[in-house]
Amino acid sequence: MALHEGDRVRSAVGYGGLGTNLGIFRTRCQAGETVFLVQINKGGTSADLRILFPRYVEAEAARLGCGPLKLNLPRPGEGR
């Protein structure tokens, strides 16, 4: 996934990107570097990804002991 400036997902403790059907975020957890990945299938939309991705990352980070995390997503249509 090639990231453009407007695609970047930000947090105080990690970084990642958000595309039309793929979200990725990298941070450091107790067990080491951790990457969270969400891919929306053909039936989903980028709006689904914008809703699901931060919820998934924040919940899994808390479960794995590397949270709490708060992701800052790019605004819809920002960049490119």
All heavy atoms as a GROMACS GRO file, in nm:
protein
  601
    1MET      N    1   0.085  -0.117   0.000
    1MET     CA    2   0.000   0.000   0.000
    1MET      C    3   0.090   0.123   0.000
    1MET      O    4   0.166   0.145   0.092
    1MET     CB    5  -0.088  -0.003   0.125
    1MET     CG    6  -0.173   0.120   0.142
    1MET     SD    7  -0.295   0.106   0.272
    1MET     CE    8  -0.201   0.159   0.412
    2ALA      N    9   0.082   0.200  -0.102
    2ALA     CA   10   0.157   0.325  -0.109
    2ALA      C   11   0.081   0.431  -0.030
    2ALA      O   12  -0.038   0.449  -0.048
    2ALA     CB   13   0.173   0.369  -0.253
    3LEU      N   14   0.152   0.499   0.060
    3LEU     CA   15   0.088   0.600   0.143
    3LEU      C   16   0.114   0.739   0.088
    3LEU      O   17   0.225   0.773   0.053
    3LEU     CB   18   0.141   0.596   0.286
    3LEU     CG   19   0.105   0.474   0.367
    3LEU    CD1   20   0.169   0.484   0.504
    3LEU    CD2   21  -0.043   0.459   0.379
    4HIS      N   22   0.010   0.816   0.081
    4HIS     CA   23   0.019   0.958   0.050
    4HIS      C   24   0.002   1.032   0.182
    4HIS      O   25  -0.048   0.977   0.279
    4HIS     CB   26  -0.090   0.998  -0.049
    4HIS     CG   27  -0.078   0.929  -0.180
    4HIS    ND1   28  -0.131   0.804  -0.202
    4HIS    CD2   29  -0.015   0.964  -0.295
    4HIS    CE1   30  -0.104   0.767  -0.326
    4HIS    NE2   31  -0.034   0.862  -0.384
    5GLU      N   32   0.041   1.156   0.188
    5GLU     CA   33   0.035   1.232   0.313
    5GLU      C   34  -0.103   1.226   0.378
    5GLU      O   35  -0.114   1.208   0.499
    5GLU     CB   36   0.075   1.378   0.288
    5GLU     CG   37   0.080   1.462   0.415
    5GLU     CD   38   0.184   1.414   0.515
    5GLU    OE1   39   0.289   1.363   0.475
    5GLU    OE2   40   0.157   1.428   0.636
    6GLY      N   41  -0.209   1.236   0.302
    6GLY     CA   42  -0.344   1.237   0.358
    6GLY      C   43  -0.393   1.100   0.403
    6GLY      O   44  -0.496   1.089   0.464
    7ASP      N   45  -0.316   0.993   0.370
    7ASP     CA   46  -0.356   0.858   0.407
    7ASP      C   47  -0.302   0.816   0.543
    7ASP      O   48  -0.336   0.711   0.592
    7ASP     CB   49  -0.303   0.758   0.304
    7ASP     CG   50  -0.355   0.782   0.165
    7ASP    OD1   51  -0.465   0.836   0.151
    7ASP    OD2   52  -0.283   0.749   0.069
    8ARG      N   53  -0.216   0.894   0.602
    8ARG     CA   54  -0.145   0.853   0.722
    8ARG      C   55  -0.236   0.852   0.846
    8ARG      O   56  -0.310   0.945   0.869
    8ARG     CB   57  -0.025   0.943   0.747
    8ARG     CG   58   0.075   0.935   0.632
    8ARG     CD   59   0.202   1.010   0.666
    8ARG     NE   60   0.281   1.035   0.547
    8ARG     CZ   61   0.362   0.948   0.491
    8ARG    NH1   62   0.374   0.829   0.542
    8ARG    NH2   63   0.432   0.980   0.383
    9VAL      N   64  -0.222   0.744   0.922
    9VAL     CA   65  -0.291   0.730   1.050
    9VAL      C   66  -0.188   0.764   1.157
    9VAL      O   67  -0.077   0.713   1.155
    9VAL     CB   68  -0.343   0.586   1.069
    9VAL    CG1   69  -0.404   0.569   1.207
    9VAL    CG2   70  -0.444   0.551   0.961
   10ARG      N   71  -0.226   0.848   1.249
   10ARG     CA   72  -0.131   0.894   1.350
   10ARG      C   73  -0.175   0.856   1.491
   10ARG      O   74  -0.293   0.844   1.518
   10ARG     CB   75  -0.115   1.046   1.342
   10ARG     CG   76  -0.056   1.091   1.210
   10ARG     CD   77  -0.051   1.243   1.203
   10ARG     NE   78  -0.002   1.286   1.074
   10ARG     CZ   79  -0.078   1.307   0.969
   10ARG    NH1   80  -0.207   1.288   0.976
   10ARG    NH2   81  -0.026   1.347   0.855
   11SER      N   82  -0.077   0.840   1.577
   11SER     CA   83  -0.098   0.815   1.719
   11SER      C   84   0.029   0.860   1.791
   11SER      O   85   0.135   0.869   1.728
   11SER     CB   86  -0.123   0.666   1.744
   11SER     OG   87  -0.123   0.639   1.882
   12ALA      N   88   0.019   0.882   1.919
   12ALA     CA   89   0.136   0.923   1.996
   12ALA      C   90   0.240   0.811   2.004
   12ALA      O   91   0.357   0.837   2.028
   12ALA     CB   92   0.094   0.965   2.137
   13VAL      N   93   0.199   0.686   1.980
   13VAL     CA   94   0.290   0.572   1.998
   13VAL      C   95   0.303   0.482   1.876
   13VAL      O   96   0.356   0.372   1.885
   13VAL     CB   97   0.247   0.487   2.119
   13VAL    CG1   98   0.260   0.565   2.248
   13VAL    CG2   99   0.105   0.436   2.101
   14GLY      N  100   0.255   0.525   1.760
   14GLY     CA  101   0.266   0.441   1.642
   14GLY      C  102   0.229   0.517   1.516
   14GLY      O  103   0.203   0.636   1.519
   15TYR      N  104   0.225   0.444   1.405
   15TYR     CA  105   0.193   0.505   1.277
   15TYR      C  106   0.135   0.401   1.183
   15TYR      O  107   0.146   0.281   1.206
   15TYR     CB  108   0.318   0.568   1.214
   15TYR     CG  109   0.427   0.466   1.185
   15TYR    CD1  110   0.436   0.406   1.060
   15TYR    CD2  111   0.518   0.430   1.282
   15TYR    CE1  112   0.533   0.312   1.034
   15TYR    CE2  113   0.616   0.336   1.257
   15TYR     CZ  114   0.624   0.277   1.132
   15TYR     OH  115   0.720   0.183   1.106
   16GLY      N  116   0.071   0.447   1.078
   16GLY     CA  117   0.015   0.356   0.980
   16GLY      C  118  -0.048   0.431   0.866
   16GLY      O  119  -0.015   0.547   0.841
   17GLY      N  120  -0.139   0.362   0.798
   17GLY     CA  121  -0.203   0.422   0.682
   17GLY      C  122  -0.342   0.365   0.660
   17GLY      O  123  -0.377   0.260   0.712
   18LEU      N  124  -0.418   0.436   0.582
   18LEU     CA  125  -0.555   0.399   0.553
   18LEU      C  126  -0.580   0.419   0.405
   18LEU      O  127  -0.564   0.529   0.352
   18LEU     CB  128  -0.650   0.488   0.634
   18LEU     CG  129  -0.795   0.449   0.641
   18LEU    CD1  130  -0.812   0.316   0.713
   18LEU    CD2  131  -0.873   0.557   0.715
   19GLY      N  132  -0.614   0.311   0.335
   19GLY     CA  133  -0.648   0.317   0.194
   19GLY      C  134  -0.797   0.298   0.175
   19GLY      O  135  -0.874   0.306   0.270
   20THR      N  136  -0.839   0.270   0.053
   20THR     CA  137  -0.981   0.253   0.027
   20THR      C  138  -1.034   0.122   0.083
   20THR      O  139  -1.150   0.113   0.120
   20THR     CB  140  -1.011   0.259  -0.123
   20THR    OG1  141  -0.930   0.163  -0.190
   20THR    CG2  142  -0.983   0.398  -0.178
   21ASN      N  143  -0.949   0.017   0.090
   21ASN     CA  144  -0.996  -0.110   0.144
   21ASN      C  145  -0.898  -0.174   0.242
   21ASN      O  146  -0.914  -0.289   0.281
   21ASN     CB  147  -1.027  -0.208   0.031
   21ASN     CG  148  -0.902  -0.259  -0.037
   21ASN    OD1  149  -0.798  -0.193  -0.036
   21ASN    ND2  150  -0.912  -0.375  -0.098
   22LEU      N  151  -0.795  -0.100   0.284
   22LEU     CA  152  -0.692  -0.157   0.370
   22LEU      C  153  -0.647  -0.055   0.474
   22LEU      O  154  -0.620   0.061   0.441
   22LEU     CB  155  -0.571  -0.199   0.285
   22LEU     CG  156  -0.456  -0.268   0.357
   22LEU    CD1  157  -0.501  -0.407   0.405
   22LEU    CD2  158  -0.337  -0.282   0.265
   23GLY      N  159  -0.639  -0.099   0.600
   23GLY     CA  160  -0.586  -0.017   0.707
   23GLY      C  161  -0.473  -0.092   0.776
   23GLY      O  162  -0.483  -0.212   0.798
   24ILE      N  163  -0.366  -0.023   0.807
   24ILE     CA  164  -0.250  -0.084   0.872
   24ILE      C  165  -0.198   0.014   0.977
   24ILE      O  166  -0.198   0.135   0.957
   24ILE     CB  167  -0.141  -0.122   0.770
   24ILE    CG1  168  -0.031  -0.201   0.837
   24ILE    CG2  169  -0.089   0.000   0.697
   24ILE    CD1  170   0.063  -0.268   0.738
   25PHE      N  171  -0.156  -0.041   1.093
   25PHE     CA  172  -0.104   0.041   1.200
   25PHE      C  173   0.004  -0.037   1.273
   25PHE      O  174  -0.013  -0.154   1.305
   25PHE     CB  175  -0.214   0.081   1.299
   25PHE     CG  176  -0.167   0.175   1.404
   25PHE    CD1  177  -0.150   0.310   1.376
   25PHE    CD2  178  -0.137   0.130   1.531
   25PHE    CE1  179  -0.103   0.398   1.472
   25PHE    CE2  180  -0.090   0.218   1.628
   25PHE     CZ  181  -0.073   0.352   1.598
   26ARG      N  182   0.116   0.029   1.300
   26ARG     CA  183   0.230  -0.035   1.366
   26ARG      C  184   0.261   0.037   1.496
   26ARG      O  185   0.266   0.160   1.500
   26ARG     CB  186   0.351  -0.028   1.273
   26ARG     CG  187   0.472  -0.096   1.329
   26ARG     CD  188   0.584  -0.091   1.229
   26ARG     NE  189   0.702  -0.152   1.286
   26ARG     CZ  190   0.815  -0.167   1.222
   26ARG    NH1  191   0.825  -0.125   1.098
   26ARG    NH2  192   0.918  -0.222   1.280
   27THR      N  193   0.281  -0.042   1.603
   27THR     CA  194   0.315   0.015   1.733
   27THR      C  195   0.402  -0.085   1.809
   27THR      O  196   0.426  -0.196   1.762
   27THR     CB  197   0.188   0.049   1.813
   27THR    OG1  198   0.224   0.124   1.929
   27THR    CG2  199   0.110  -0.074   1.855
   28ARG      N  200   0.447  -0.047   1.924
   28ARG     CA  201   0.527  -0.136   2.007
   28ARG      C  202   0.441  -0.181   2.125
   28ARG      O  203   0.383  -0.100   2.196
   28ARG     CB  204   0.650  -0.062   2.058
   28ARG     CG  205   0.748  -0.150   2.129
   28ARG     CD  206   0.889  -0.091   2.111
   28ARG     NE  207   0.999  -0.175   2.147
   28ARG     CZ  208   1.030  -0.292   2.091
   28ARG    NH1  209   0.956  -0.342   1.999
   28ARG    NH2  210   1.136  -0.360   2.130
   29CYS      N  211   0.435  -0.312   2.143
   29CYS     CA  212   0.361  -0.372   2.255
   29CYS      C  213   0.459  -0.442   2.347
   29CYS      O  214   0.579  -0.447   2.319
   29CYS     CB  215   0.258  -0.472   2.203
   29CYS     SG  216   0.121  -0.396   2.114
   30GLN      N  217   0.409  -0.502   2.454
   30GLN     CA  218   0.494  -0.572   2.549
   30GLN      C  219   0.577  -0.681   2.482
   30GLN      O  220   0.691  -0.705   2.519
   30GLN     CB  221   0.409  -0.632   2.661
   30GLN     CG  222   0.346  -0.528   2.748
   30GLN     CD  223   0.249  -0.588   2.848
   30GLN    OE1  224   0.207  -0.702   2.836
   30GLN    NE2  225   0.212  -0.508   2.947
   31ALA      N  226   0.520  -0.747   2.382
   31ALA     CA  227   0.588  -0.856   2.313
   31ALA      C  228   0.677  -0.806   2.199
   31ALA      O  229   0.743  -0.886   2.134
   31ALA     CB  230   0.486  -0.955   2.259
   32GLY      N  231   0.680  -0.677   2.173
   32GLY     CA  232   0.762  -0.621   2.066
   32GLY      C  233   0.678  -0.548   1.963
   32GLY      O  234   0.564  -0.510   1.989
   33GLU      N  235   0.735  -0.530   1.844
   33GLU     CA  236   0.664  -0.461   1.736
   33GLU      C  237   0.538  -0.538   1.699
   33GLU      O  238   0.541  -0.661   1.684
   33GLU     CB  239   0.753  -0.447   1.612
   33GLU     CG  240   0.869  -0.352   1.630
   33GLU     CD  241   0.826  -0.209   1.648
   33GLU    OE1  242   0.733  -0.163   1.579
   33GLU    OE2  243   0.886  -0.140   1.732
   34THR      N  244   0.428  -0.465   1.684
   34THR     CA  245   0.300  -0.526   1.652
   34THR      C  246   0.236  -0.449   1.537
   34THR      O  247   0.239  -0.326   1.537
   34THR     CB  248   0.206  -0.523   1.774
   34THR    OG1  249   0.272  -0.591   1.882
   34THR    CG2  250   0.074  -0.590   1.746
   35VAL      N  251   0.181  -0.522   1.442
   35VAL     CA  252   0.114  -0.461   1.328
   35VAL      C  253  -0.031  -0.506   1.327
   35VAL      O  254  -0.060  -0.626   1.337
   35VAL     CB  255   0.183  -0.501   1.195
   35VAL    CG1  256   0.106  -0.446   1.076
   35VAL    CG2  257   0.326  -0.451   1.194
   36PHE      N  258  -0.121  -0.411   1.316
   36PHE     CA  259  -0.264  -0.437   1.306
   36PHE      C  260  -0.305  -0.413   1.161
   36PHE      O  261  -0.265  -0.313   1.102
   36PHE     CB  262  -0.343  -0.344   1.397
   36PHE     CG  263  -0.306  -0.358   1.542
   36PHE    CD1  264  -0.211  -0.276   1.600
   36PHE    CD2  265  -0.365  -0.456   1.620
   36PHE    CE1  266  -0.176  -0.288   1.733
   36PHE    CE2  267  -0.331  -0.470   1.754
   36PHE     CZ  268  -0.237  -0.387   1.810
   37LEU      N  269  -0.385  -0.503   1.106
   37LEU     CA  270  -0.422  -0.495   0.966
   37LEU      C  271  -0.570  -0.528   0.950
   37LEU      O  272  -0.619  -0.624   1.006
   37LEU     CB  273  -0.339  -0.596   0.886
   37LEU     CG  274  -0.367  -0.608   0.738
   37LEU    CD1  275  -0.318  -0.485   0.665
   37LEU    CD2  276  -0.300  -0.732   0.683
   38VAL      N  277  -0.641  -0.444   0.874
   38VAL     CA  278  -0.781  -0.469   0.842
   38VAL      C  279  -0.796  -0.451   0.692
   38VAL      O  280  -0.752  -0.351   0.635
   38VAL     CB  281  -0.876  -0.371   0.915
   38VAL    CG1  282  -1.018  -0.384   0.864
   38VAL    CG2  283  -0.871  -0.392   1.064
   39GLN      N  284  -0.857  -0.551   0.628
   39GLN     CA  285  -0.885  -0.541   0.485
   39GLN      C  286  -1.034  -0.565   0.464
   39GLN      O  287  -1.090  -0.662   0.513
   39GLN     CB  288  -0.806  -0.644   0.406
   39GLN     CG  289  -0.826  -0.629   0.257
   39GLN     CD  290  -0.731  -0.717   0.176
   39GLN    OE1  291  -0.666  -0.805   0.230
   39GLN    NE2  292  -0.723  -0.691   0.048
   40ILE      N  293  -1.098  -0.473   0.395
   40ILE     CA  294  -1.241  -0.482   0.365
   40ILE      C  295  -1.258  -0.557   0.233
   40ILE      O  296  -1.190  -0.525   0.135
   40ILE     CB  297  -1.303  -0.340   0.354
   40ILE    CG1  298  -1.288  -0.264   0.485
   40ILE    CG2  299  -1.449  -0.348   0.312
   40ILE    CD1  300  -1.366  -0.322   0.601
   41ASN      N  301  -1.347  -0.655   0.231
   41ASN     CA  302  -1.369  -0.730   0.108
   41ASN      C  303  -1.451  -0.649   0.008
   41ASN      O  304  -1.492  -0.537   0.036
   41ASN     CB  305  -1.434  -0.866   0.137
   41ASN     CG  306  -1.572  -0.853   0.197
   41ASN    OD1  307  -1.639  -0.752   0.180
   41ASN    ND2  308  -1.615  -0.955   0.268
   42LYS      N  309  -1.477  -0.706  -0.106
   42LYS     CA  310  -1.545  -0.634  -0.213
   42LYS      C  311  -1.683  -0.582  -0.174
   42LYS      O  312  -1.730  -0.484  -0.228
   42LYS     CB  313  -1.557  -0.723  -0.337
   42LYS     CG  314  -1.426  -0.749  -0.403
   42LYS     CD  315  -1.443  -0.834  -0.526
   42LYS     CE  316  -1.308  -0.863  -0.588
   42LYS     NZ  317  -1.320  -0.945  -0.709
   43GLY      N  318  -1.750  -0.648  -0.079
   43GLY     CA  319  -1.883  -0.604  -0.038
   43GLY      C  320  -1.881  -0.486   0.058
   43GLY      O  321  -1.982  -0.421   0.080
   44GLY      N  322  -1.764  -0.456   0.114
   44GLY     CA  323  -1.753  -0.346   0.209
   44GLY      C  324  -1.721  -0.215   0.139
   44GLY      O  325  -1.696  -0.210   0.020
   45THR      N  326  -1.722  -0.108   0.217
   45THR     CA  327  -1.690   0.024   0.162
   45THR      C  328  -1.580   0.089   0.245
   45THR      O  329  -1.552   0.045   0.356
   45THR     CB  330  -1.813   0.116   0.163
   45THR    OG1  331  -1.847   0.145   0.300
   45THR    CG2  332  -1.932   0.053   0.092
   46SER      N  333  -1.523   0.195   0.193
   46SER     CA  334  -1.420   0.267   0.268
   46SER      C  335  -1.479   0.327   0.396
   46SER      O  336  -1.410   0.344   0.495
   46SER     CB  337  -1.353   0.373   0.182
   46SER     OG  338  -1.447   0.466   0.135
   47ALA      N  339  -1.609   0.356   0.395
   47ALA     CA  340  -1.674   0.407   0.517
   47ALA      C  341  -1.674   0.298   0.624
   47ALA      O  342  -1.654   0.328   0.742
   47ALA     CB  343  -1.817   0.451   0.486
   48ASP      N  344  -1.696   0.171   0.584
   48ASP     CA  345  -1.688   0.060   0.679
   48ASP      C  346  -1.549   0.053   0.741
   48ASP      O  347  -1.534   0.034   0.861
   48ASP     CB  348  -1.718  -0.074   0.610
   48ASP     CG  349  -1.859  -0.086   0.557
   48ASP    OD1  350  -1.949  -0.017   0.610
   48ASP    OD2  351  -1.879  -0.164   0.462
   49LEU      N  352  -1.448   0.068   0.658
   49LEU     CA  353  -1.309   0.063   0.705
   49LEU      C  354  -1.281   0.176   0.804
   49LEU      O  355  -1.220   0.154   0.908
   49LEU     CB  356  -1.212   0.073   0.587
   49LEU     CG  357  -1.064   0.068   0.621
   49LEU    CD1  358  -1.028  -0.066   0.686
   49LEU    CD2  359  -0.980   0.090   0.497
   50ARG      N  360  -1.329   0.295   0.776
   50ARG     CA  361  -1.307   0.410   0.865
   50ARG      C  362  -1.372   0.388   1.001
   50ARG      O  363  -1.326   0.440   1.102
   50ARG     CB  364  -1.358   0.538   0.802
   50ARG     CG  365  -1.281   0.580   0.678
   50ARG     CD  366  -1.327   0.716   0.629
   50ARG     NE  367  -1.291   0.819   0.725
   50ARG     CZ  368  -1.169   0.872   0.739
   50ARG    NH1  369  -1.071   0.829   0.664
   50ARG    NH2  370  -1.147   0.966   0.828
   51ILE      N  371  -1.479   0.312   1.005
   51ILE     CA  372  -1.547   0.283   1.132
   51ILE      C  373  -1.480   0.167   1.204
   51ILE      O  374  -1.450   0.174   1.323
   51ILE     CB  375  -1.697   0.252   1.108
   51ILE    CG1  376  -1.768   0.378   1.059
   51ILE    CG2  377  -1.762   0.198   1.235
   51ILE    CD1  378  -1.907   0.351   1.005
   52LEU      N  379  -1.453   0.058   1.132
   52LEU     CA  380  -1.401  -0.063   1.194
   52LEU      C  381  -1.254  -0.055   1.234
   52LEU      O  382  -1.216  -0.106   1.339
   52LEU     CB  383  -1.419  -0.182   1.099
   52LEU     CG  384  -1.562  -0.221   1.068
   52LEU    CD1  385  -1.565  -0.329   0.962
   52LEU    CD2  386  -1.634  -0.267   1.194
   53PHE      N  387  -1.172   0.006   1.151
   53PHE     CA  388  -1.028   0.004   1.174
   53PHE      C  389  -0.986   0.064   1.308
   53PHE      O  390  -0.917  -0.003   1.386
   53PHE     CB  391  -0.956   0.074   1.057
   53PHE     CG  392  -0.807   0.073   1.070
   53PHE    CD1  393  -0.738  -0.047   1.066
   53PHE    CD2  394  -0.737   0.190   1.085
   53PHE    CE1  395  -0.600  -0.048   1.078
   53PHE    CE2  396  -0.599   0.190   1.096
   53PHE     CZ  397  -0.531   0.070   1.092
   54PRO      N  398  -1.024   0.186   1.342
   54PRO     CA  399  -0.979   0.239   1.472
   54PRO      C  400  -1.035   0.161   1.590
   54PRO      O  401  -0.966   0.141   1.690
   54PRO     CB  402  -1.026   0.384   1.472
   54PRO     CG  403  -1.126   0.395   1.364
   54PRO     CD  404  -1.100   0.285   1.267
   55ARG      N  405  -1.158   0.114   1.578
   55ARG     CA  406  -1.216   0.035   1.688
   55ARG      C  407  -1.139  -0.094   1.709
   55ARG      O  408  -1.111  -0.134   1.823
   55ARG     CB  409  -1.363   0.004   1.659
   55ARG     CG  410  -1.451   0.126   1.664
   55ARG     CD  411  -1.593   0.093   1.630
   55ARG     NE  412  -1.677   0.212   1.626
   55ARG     CZ  413  -1.802   0.212   1.589
   55ARG    NH1  414  -1.860   0.101   1.550
   55ARG    NH2  415  -1.871   0.324   1.590
   56TYR      N  416  -1.106  -0.161   1.600
   56TYR     CA  417  -1.029  -0.286   1.607
   56TYR      C  418  -0.892  -0.262   1.669
   56TYR      O  419  -0.851  -0.330   1.763
   56TYR     CB  420  -1.016  -0.348   1.467
   56TYR     CG  421  -0.904  -0.447   1.455
   56TYR    CD1  422  -0.914  -0.572   1.515
   56TYR    CD2  423  -0.788  -0.417   1.386
   56TYR    CE1  424  -0.811  -0.663   1.505
   56TYR    CE2  425  -0.685  -0.507   1.375
   56TYR     CZ  426  -0.696  -0.631   1.435
   56TYR     OH  427  -0.594  -0.721   1.425
   57VAL      N  428  -0.819  -0.164   1.618
   57VAL     CA  429  -0.684  -0.138   1.667
   57VAL      C  430  -0.686  -0.099   1.814
   57VAL      O  431  -0.608  -0.152   1.894
   57VAL     CB  432  -0.614  -0.028   1.583
   57VAL    CG1  433  -0.482   0.013   1.646
   57VAL    CG2  434  -0.592  -0.076   1.440
   58GLU      N  435  -0.774  -0.010   1.852
   58GLU     CA  436  -0.780   0.035   1.991
   58GLU      C  437  -0.818  -0.079   2.086
   58GLU      O  438  -0.760  -0.094   2.192
   58GLU     CB  439  -0.876   0.154   2.003
   58GLU     CG  440  -0.819   0.277   1.934
   58GLU     CD  441  -0.919   0.389   1.913
   58GLU    OE1  442  -1.035   0.379   1.961
   58GLU    OE2  443  -0.882   0.490   1.849
   59ALA      N  444  -0.914  -0.165   2.046
   59ALA     CA  445  -0.956  -0.277   2.130
   59ALA      C  446  -0.846  -0.383   2.141
   59ALA      O  447  -0.817  -0.433   2.250
   59ALA     CB  448  -1.084  -0.340   2.075
   60GLU      N  449  -0.783  -0.418   2.029
   60GLU     CA  450  -0.677  -0.520   2.031
   60GLU      C  451  -0.554  -0.469   2.105
   60GLU      O  452  -0.489  -0.546   2.175
   60GLU     CB  453  -0.641  -0.563   1.889
   60GLU     CG  454  -0.738  -0.660   1.829
   60GLU     CD  455  -0.747  -0.790   1.908
   60GLU    OE1  456  -0.648  -0.866   1.911
   60GLU    OE2  457  -0.853  -0.814   1.968
   61ALA      N  458  -0.521  -0.343   2.091
   61ALA     CA  459  -0.407  -0.287   2.163
   61ALA      C  460  -0.430  -0.296   2.314
   61ALA      O  461  -0.340  -0.332   2.389
   61ALA     CB  462  -0.383  -0.142   2.121
   62ALA      N  463  -0.550  -0.266   2.357
   62ALA     CA  464  -0.583  -0.278   2.500
   62ALA      C  465  -0.573  -0.423   2.545
   62ALA      O  466  -0.519  -0.453   2.652
   62ALA     CB  467  -0.722  -0.222   2.526
   63ARG      N  468  -0.623  -0.514   2.464
   63ARG     CA  469  -0.620  -0.657   2.498
   63ARG      C  470  -0.477  -0.710   2.507
   63ARG      O  471  -0.444  -0.790   2.594
   63ARG     CB  472  -0.699  -0.737   2.394
   63ARG     CG  473  -0.715  -0.885   2.428
   63ARG     CD  474  -0.789  -0.960   2.319
   63ARG     NE  475  -0.710  -0.977   2.199
   63ARG     CZ  476  -0.614  -1.070   2.184
   63ARG    NH1  477  -0.585  -1.151   2.283
   63ARG    NH2  478  -0.549  -1.080   2.070
   64LEU      N  479  -0.391  -0.662   2.418
   64LEU     CA  480  -0.252  -0.709   2.414
   64LEU      C  481  -0.161  -0.637   2.513
   64LEU      O  482  -0.044  -0.672   2.526
   64LEU     CB  483  -0.196  -0.691   2.272
   64LEU     CG  484  -0.260  -0.777   2.165
   64LEU    CD1  485  -0.209  -0.736   2.028
   64LEU    CD2  486  -0.232  -0.924   2.191
   65GLY      N  487  -0.212  -0.536   2.581
   65GLY     CA  488  -0.132  -0.465   2.679
   65GLY      C  489  -0.048  -0.352   2.621
   65GLY      O  490   0.046  -0.308   2.686
   66CYS      N  491  -0.080  -0.306   2.502
   66CYS     CA  492  -0.005  -0.194   2.445
   66CYS      C  493  -0.095  -0.072   2.428
   66CYS      O  494  -0.061   0.021   2.357
   66CYS     CB  495   0.062  -0.232   2.314
   66CYS     SG  496  -0.044  -0.313   2.192
   67GLY      N  497  -0.207  -0.073   2.494
   67GLY     CA  498  -0.298   0.040   2.487
   67GLY      C  499  -0.298   0.111   2.620
   67GLY      O  500  -0.222   0.075   2.709
   68PRO      N  501  -0.379   0.210   2.637
   68PRO     CA  502  -0.480   0.250   2.539
   68PRO      C  503  -0.417   0.331   2.425
   68PRO      O  504  -0.320   0.402   2.445
   68PRO     CB  505  -0.576   0.337   2.620
   68PRO     CG  506  -0.492   0.394   2.729
   68PRO     CD  507  -0.387   0.290   2.760
   69LEU      N  508  -0.473   0.312   2.308
   69LEU     CA  509  -0.433   0.387   2.189
   69LEU      C  510  -0.550   0.472   2.144
   69LEU      O  511  -0.665   0.434   2.159
   69LEU     CB  512  -0.398   0.293   2.074
   69LEU     CG  513  -0.272   0.210   2.083
   69LEU    CD1  514  -0.258   0.126   1.958
   69LEU    CD2  515  -0.151   0.297   2.100
   70LYS      N  516  -0.519   0.584   2.086
   70LYS     CA  517  -0.619   0.669   2.023
   70LYS      C  518  -0.564   0.705   1.886
   70LYS      O  519  -0.462   0.771   1.874
   70LYS     CB  520  -0.645   0.796   2.106
   70LYS     CG  521  -0.745   0.889   2.046
   70LYS     CD  522  -0.883   0.827   2.040
   70LYS     CE  523  -0.982   0.926   1.981
   70LYS     NZ  524  -1.095   0.859   1.921
   71LEU      N  525  -0.633   0.657   1.782
   71LEU     CA  526  -0.587   0.682   1.645
   71LEU      C  527  -0.647   0.810   1.590
   71LEU      O  528  -0.764   0.840   1.615
   71LEU     CB  529  -0.627   0.567   1.553
   71LEU     CG  530  -0.572   0.429   1.585
   71LEU    CD1  531  -0.611   0.332   1.476
   71LEU    CD2  532  -0.422   0.432   1.604
   72ASN      N  533  -0.568   0.882   1.515
   72ASN     CA  534  -0.613   1.001   1.443
   72ASN      C  535  -0.614   0.967   1.296
   72ASN      O  536  -0.508   0.952   1.235
   72ASN     CB  537  -0.521   1.120   1.470
   72ASN     CG  538  -0.521   1.159   1.615
   72ASN    OD1  539  -0.626   1.176   1.674
   72ASN    ND2  540  -0.404   1.173   1.673
   73LEU      N  541  -0.734   0.951   1.239
   73LEU     CA  542  -0.748   0.917   1.098
   73LEU      C  543  -0.747   1.041   1.012
   73LEU      O  544  -0.788   1.149   1.056
   73LEU     CB  545  -0.880   0.842   1.076
   73LEU     CG  546  -0.901   0.712   1.148
   73LEU    CD1  547  -1.036   0.653   1.110
   73LEU    CD2  548  -0.791   0.614   1.120
   74PRO      N  549  -0.701   1.026   0.887
   74PRO     CA  550  -0.712   1.139   0.795
   74PRO      C  551  -0.859   1.168   0.767
   74PRO      O  552  -0.945   1.079   0.775
   74PRO     CB  553  -0.641   1.090   0.669
   74PRO     CG  554  -0.645   0.942   0.677
   74PRO     CD  555  -0.646   0.908   0.824
   75ARG      N  556  -0.892   1.290   0.735
   75ARG     CA  557  -1.030   1.324   0.700
   75ARG      C  558  -1.064   1.258   0.568
   75ARG      O  559  -0.978   1.244   0.482
   75ARG     CB  560  -1.045   1.475   0.686
   75ARG     CG  561  -1.031   1.546   0.818
   75ARG     CD  562  -1.063   1.694   0.802
   75ARG     NE  563  -1.045   1.761   0.928
   75ARG     CZ  564  -0.960   1.860   0.948
   75ARG    NH1  565  -0.889   1.908   0.849
   75ARG    NH2  566  -0.950   1.915   1.066
   76PRO      N  567  -1.190   1.220   0.549
   76PRO     CA  568  -1.230   1.161   0.421
   76PRO      C  569  -1.196   1.255   0.306
   76PRO      O  570  -1.225   1.375   0.312
   76PRO     CB  571  -1.382   1.143   0.434
   76PRO     CG  572  -1.407   1.141   0.581
   76PRO     CD  573  -1.301   1.229   0.642
   77GLY      N  574  -1.132   1.202   0.203
   77GLY     CA  575  -1.098   1.282   0.088
   77GLY      C  576  -0.973   1.368   0.104
   77GLY      O  577  -0.930   1.434   0.012
   78GLU      N  578  -0.910   1.366   0.221
   78GLU     CA  579  -0.791   1.446   0.247
   78GLU      C  580  -0.672   1.382   0.176
   78GLU      O  581  -0.660   1.262   0.169
   78GLU     CB  582  -0.764   1.449   0.398
   78GLU     CG  583  -0.655   1.542   0.441
   78GLU     CD  584  -0.640   1.541   0.592
   78GLU    OE1  585  -0.581   1.448   0.646
   78GLU    OE2  586  -0.693   1.634   0.654
   79GLY      N  587  -0.584   1.461   0.123
   79GLY     CA  588  -0.464   1.409   0.056
   79GLY      C  589  -0.493   1.380  -0.090
   79GLY      O  590  -0.592   1.420  -0.147
   80ARG      N  591  -0.402   1.303  -0.151
   80ARG     CA  592  -0.409   1.264  -0.291
   80ARG      C  593  -0.444   1.380  -0.374
   80ARG      O  594  -0.518   1.412  -0.445
   80ARG     CB  595  -0.501   1.148  -0.314
   80ARG     CG  596  -0.440   1.024  -0.256
   80ARG     CD  597  -0.519   0.906  -0.302
   80ARG     NE  598  -0.482   0.800  -0.212
   80ARG     CZ  599  -0.526   0.682  -0.212
   80ARG    NH1  600  -0.612   0.644  -0.300
   80ARG    NH2  601  -0.489   0.592  -0.128
   0.00000   0.00000   0.00000
